[in-house]
Amino acid sequence: MKKVLLPTILLVLTMILAACGGEESNADSKTAKLGGTAGPYSDMLNKAFKPALEAKGYTVEITEFSDYIQPNNALNNGDIDANLFQHTVYLENFSKENDMELTGLQTVPTAPMGIYSNEYDSIESIKDGATIAIPNDPVNAARTFLILQDNGLIKLNPAAEELTVSEKDIQENTKNLVFQPIEAGGLPRAVESSDLAAVPGNFALAADMNLLDALVLEDMPDEYRNVVAVTTKNKDTQLSKDLLEIVESPEFEELIDKDFEGFGKPEWMENR
């Protein structure tokens, strides 16, 4: 009996020790799963965040998404730890509508929306009755109307909330612009078919457009700058602290200046 029990006990002890060792190894490992949409923000994750996190000892995995829904679903489900693709207004609206607890850690330099044209070479040369393709979603449409007002093409109702203005809030249309709402992803192609097109920066870059070719670029409120987002319950984790440290480092700003020309910097970065 002793001859049978002794090997069995030793085997059980070996398995317990191995299991304990495995748990310790997993606890010591540092992983970071980040997600972003295809284009400049996936590039930012790969060029800025991935090497900086690896230097801190993380194993980093980047997931690229093709729409604006899945990155937040994946974050909420725990499939990724953080994402970078959306501005604060979108994040707050999406979280509320989908009953999610998501939080922005910090805003990052963001590609601004621009008014592009193959027909005109300046705002001043736009003719009466020109057509302009605009985003068909309320958030990006509001951004378009603010750009047009900033450049003297329309006047909006001063009582309207800036972040939610729409065509019905236009009180004066100086050039009698004709608005053509279309899905935002199709706006780069609309530069060919319309006199003007308001193209969000991420879609412009994904279509290999040069941001600086725009007739005008948006003076972007910080609410429209993209944020590094995490679940609210994880906003104080070590990974979240490390992500925040990376964003606020001088090295991050230097990389933006070098590789992301035309990106507008958030107020906190401009004023430090």
C-alpha positions as CSV (number, residue, x, y, z in Angstrom):
1,M,0.0,0.0,0.0
2,K,2.8,2.4,0.9
3,K,4.5,1.7,-2.4
4,V,1.3,2.7,-4.2
5,L,0.5,5.7,-2.1
6,L,3.9,7.4,-2.1
7,P,4.2,7.9,-5.9
8,T,0.6,9.1,-6.0
9,I,1.2,11.7,-3.2
10,L,4.4,12.9,-5.0
11,L,2.5,13.2,-8.3
12,V,-0.3,15.3,-6.6
13,L,2.2,17.5,-4.9
14,T,4.1,18.0,-8.2
15,M,0.9,19.0,-9.9
16,I,-0.1,21.5,-7.1
17,L,3.4,23.1,-7.2
18,A,3.2,23.3,-11.0
19,A,-0.2,24.9,-10.8
20,C,1.0,27.5,-8.2
21,G,4.0,28.2,-10.4
22,G,1.7,28.8,-13.4
23,E,-0.5,31.2,-11.5
24,E,2.5,33.2,-10.3
25,S,3.8,33.4,-13.9
26,N,0.5,34.6,-15.2
27,A,0.2,37.2,-12.4
28,D,3.7,38.5,-13.3
29,S,3.0,38.8,-17.0
30,K,1.8,42.1,-18.4
31,T,-0.4,42.2,-21.5
32,A,-2.1,45.0,-23.3
33,K,-4.8,44.4,-25.9
34,L,-5.6,47.6,-27.8
35,G,-8.0,48.3,-30.6
36,G,-8.6,51.0,-33.2
37,T,-10.2,51.5,-36.5
38,A,-8.2,51.1,-39.7
39,G,-6.2,54.2,-40.7
40,P,-4.4,56.9,-38.6
41,Y,-5.4,55.7,-35.2
42,S,-4.3,52.1,-35.7
43,D,-1.1,53.7,-37.0
44,M,-0.9,55.8,-33.8
45,L,-1.4,52.6,-31.7
46,N,1.3,50.8,-33.6
47,K,3.8,53.7,-33.8
48,A,3.4,55.4,-30.4
49,F,1.7,53.1,-27.9
50,K,3.0,49.7,-28.8
51,P,6.7,50.4,-28.5
52,A,6.2,52.5,-25.4
53,L,4.2,49.8,-23.7
54,E,6.7,47.1,-24.7
55,A,9.5,49.3,-23.2
56,K,7.5,49.1,-19.9
57,G,7.4,45.2,-20.2
58,Y,4.0,44.6,-21.8
59,T,3.2,42.1,-24.4
60,V,1.1,44.2,-26.8
61,E,-1.6,43.0,-29.2
62,I,-3.3,45.5,-31.6
63,T,-6.7,44.7,-33.1
64,E,-7.9,46.6,-36.1
65,F,-11.6,47.2,-36.6
66,S,-13.5,48.2,-39.7
67,D,-16.5,50.0,-38.1
68,Y,-17.3,52.3,-35.2
69,I,-19.4,49.7,-33.3
70,Q,-17.2,46.8,-32.6
71,P,-14.3,48.6,-30.9
72,N,-16.6,49.6,-28.0
73,N,-18.4,46.2,-27.9
74,A,-15.0,44.5,-27.7
75,L,-13.9,46.9,-24.9
76,N,-17.1,46.4,-23.0
77,N,-16.8,42.6,-23.3
78,G,-13.2,42.6,-22.2
79,D,-11.8,41.4,-25.5
80,I,-9.5,44.4,-25.5
81,D,-8.2,46.6,-22.7
82,A,-8.4,50.0,-24.4
83,N,-9.4,51.6,-27.7
84,L,-8.5,54.7,-29.8
85,F,-10.9,55.8,-32.5
86,Q,-13.7,58.0,-31.2
87,H,-14.2,61.5,-29.8
88,T,-15.7,62.3,-26.5
89,V,-19.2,63.1,-27.8
90,Y,-19.4,59.8,-29.6
91,L,-18.1,57.9,-26.6
92,E,-20.6,59.5,-24.2
93,N,-23.5,59.0,-26.6
94,F,-22.6,55.4,-27.4
95,S,-22.1,54.5,-23.7
96,K,-25.5,56.0,-22.8
97,E,-27.4,54.4,-25.7
98,N,-25.9,50.9,-25.2
99,D,-25.8,51.0,-21.3
100,M,-22.0,50.7,-21.1
101,E,-19.7,52.2,-18.6
102,L,-16.8,53.5,-20.7
103,T,-14.4,56.3,-19.8
104,G,-12.0,58.5,-21.8
105,L,-8.5,58.7,-20.2
106,Q,-7.1,61.5,-22.3
107,T,-7.6,63.3,-25.6
108,V,-5.0,62.9,-28.3
109,P,-4.0,64.9,-31.4
110,T,-6.7,64.3,-33.9
111,A,-7.1,64.7,-37.7
112,P,-9.5,67.6,-38.2
113,M,-12.5,67.6,-40.6
114,G,-11.8,69.7,-43.7
115,I,-13.8,71.2,-46.6
116,Y,-12.3,69.8,-49.8
117,S,-13.0,70.7,-53.4
118,N,-11.8,69.9,-56.9
119,E,-14.0,72.8,-58.2
120,Y,-12.8,75.7,-56.1
121,D,-9.4,76.7,-54.8
122,S,-10.6,78.9,-51.9
123,I,-13.6,79.6,-49.8
124,E,-13.9,83.0,-51.4
125,S,-14.3,81.6,-54.9
126,I,-17.4,79.4,-54.0
127,K,-20.3,80.3,-56.3
128,D,-23.9,80.7,-55.4
129,G,-25.9,77.4,-55.3
130,A,-22.8,75.2,-54.9
131,T,-23.4,71.7,-53.7
132,I,-21.7,70.4,-50.6
133,A,-21.7,66.7,-49.4
134,I,-21.9,66.5,-45.7
135,P,-21.9,63.6,-43.2
136,N,-25.4,62.1,-42.6
137,D,-24.8,61.5,-38.9
138,P,-25.8,64.3,-36.5
139,V,-22.5,64.6,-34.7
140,N,-20.3,65.1,-37.8
141,A,-23.0,67.2,-39.5
142,A,-22.9,69.6,-36.6
143,R,-19.1,69.8,-37.0
144,T,-19.7,70.7,-40.7
145,F,-22.1,73.5,-39.9
146,L,-19.7,75.0,-37.4
147,I,-16.9,75.0,-40.0
148,L,-19.2,76.7,-42.5
149,Q,-20.2,79.3,-40.0
150,D,-16.6,80.0,-38.9
151,N,-15.8,80.7,-42.5
152,G,-18.8,83.0,-43.2
153,L,-20.8,80.7,-45.4
154,I,-23.8,80.3,-43.0
155,K,-25.1,81.8,-39.8
156,L,-26.6,79.5,-37.2
157,N,-29.2,80.2,-34.5
158,P,-27.1,81.5,-31.6
159,A,-29.5,79.8,-29.2
160,A,-28.7,76.4,-30.7
161,E,-26.4,74.0,-28.8
162,E,-23.1,73.9,-30.8
163,L,-22.5,70.2,-30.5
164,T,-26.0,69.3,-31.9
165,V,-26.7,72.0,-34.5
166,S,-28.4,70.9,-37.7
167,E,-29.6,72.2,-41.0
168,K,-32.8,73.5,-39.3
169,D,-30.6,75.8,-37.2
170,I,-29.3,77.7,-40.2
171,Q,-30.6,81.3,-40.2
172,E,-28.6,82.6,-43.1
173,N,-27.1,80.7,-46.1
174,T,-25.0,83.3,-47.7
175,K,-24.1,81.2,-50.8
176,N,-27.3,79.3,-51.0
177,L,-25.4,76.1,-50.5
178,V,-27.2,72.9,-51.3
179,F,-26.5,70.2,-48.7
180,Q,-26.2,66.5,-49.7
181,P,-26.1,64.3,-46.6
182,I,-24.3,61.0,-47.3
183,E,-22.6,58.2,-45.2
184,A,-19.3,59.6,-43.8
185,G,-17.2,56.8,-45.4
186,G,-18.3,57.9,-48.9
187,L,-17.3,61.6,-48.4
188,P,-13.8,61.3,-49.9
189,R,-15.4,60.0,-53.2
190,A,-17.9,62.8,-53.0
191,V,-15.1,65.3,-53.7
192,E,-15.4,64.2,-57.3
193,S,-19.2,64.4,-57.6
194,S,-20.0,67.5,-55.5
195,D,-18.6,71.0,-55.7
196,L,-17.5,70.7,-52.0
197,A,-17.3,67.9,-49.5
198,A,-16.9,68.0,-45.7
199,V,-14.6,65.0,-45.0
200,P,-13.7,63.9,-41.4
201,G,-9.9,63.6,-41.0
202,N,-9.8,59.9,-40.4
203,F,-11.7,59.2,-43.6
204,A,-9.6,61.7,-45.6
205,L,-6.4,60.0,-44.5
206,A,-7.8,56.5,-45.1
207,A,-8.4,57.6,-48.7
208,D,-4.8,58.9,-49.0
209,M,-5.9,62.6,-49.0
210,N,-3.6,65.2,-47.7
211,L,-5.2,67.1,-44.8
212,L,-3.4,70.3,-45.9
213,D,-5.2,70.2,-49.3
214,A,-8.4,71.2,-47.6
215,L,-9.8,74.7,-48.4
216,V,-10.2,75.1,-44.6
217,L,-9.6,72.8,-41.7
218,E,-11.8,72.7,-38.6
219,D,-11.0,74.6,-35.5
220,M,-11.8,71.5,-33.5
221,P,-13.4,71.7,-30.0
222,D,-11.7,69.2,-27.6
223,E,-15.0,67.3,-27.4
224,Y,-14.3,66.2,-31.0
225,R,-10.8,65.1,-30.4
226,N,-10.2,61.4,-30.1
227,V,-9.7,59.8,-26.7
228,V,-8.0,56.7,-25.3
229,A,-11.0,54.9,-23.8
230,V,-11.2,52.1,-21.2
231,T,-14.0,50.6,-19.2
232,T,-14.8,52.8,-16.2
233,K,-14.0,50.0,-13.7
234,N,-10.5,49.9,-15.2
235,K,-9.7,53.6,-15.3
236,D,-7.3,53.4,-12.3
237,T,-5.5,50.2,-13.3
238,Q,-1.7,50.2,-13.8
239,L,-2.3,49.8,-17.6
240,S,-4.5,52.9,-17.6
241,K,-1.9,54.8,-15.7
242,D,0.8,53.7,-18.2
243,L,-1.3,54.7,-21.2
244,L,-1.9,58.1,-19.7
245,E,1.8,58.5,-19.0
246,I,2.6,57.7,-22.6
247,V,0.1,60.2,-24.0
248,E,1.4,63.0,-21.8
249,S,5.0,62.3,-22.5
250,P,7.2,64.7,-24.6
251,E,8.2,61.7,-26.8
252,F,4.5,61.2,-27.8
253,E,4.1,64.8,-28.9
254,E,7.4,64.6,-30.9
255,L,6.2,61.5,-32.7
256,I,2.9,63.3,-33.6
257,D,4.8,66.3,-35.0
258,K,6.9,63.9,-37.1
259,D,4.5,61.3,-38.4
260,F,1.0,62.9,-38.1
261,E,1.2,66.2,-39.9
262,G,-1.9,68.3,-39.8
263,F,-3.3,66.7,-36.6
264,G,-4.8,69.3,-34.3
265,K,-3.5,69.1,-30.7
266,P,-5.8,69.2,-27.7
267,E,-5.8,72.2,-25.4
268,W,-3.9,70.4,-22.6
269,M,-1.1,69.7,-24.9
270,E,-0.9,73.2,-26.4
271,N,-0.9,74.9,-23.0
272,R,1.6,72.8,-21.1
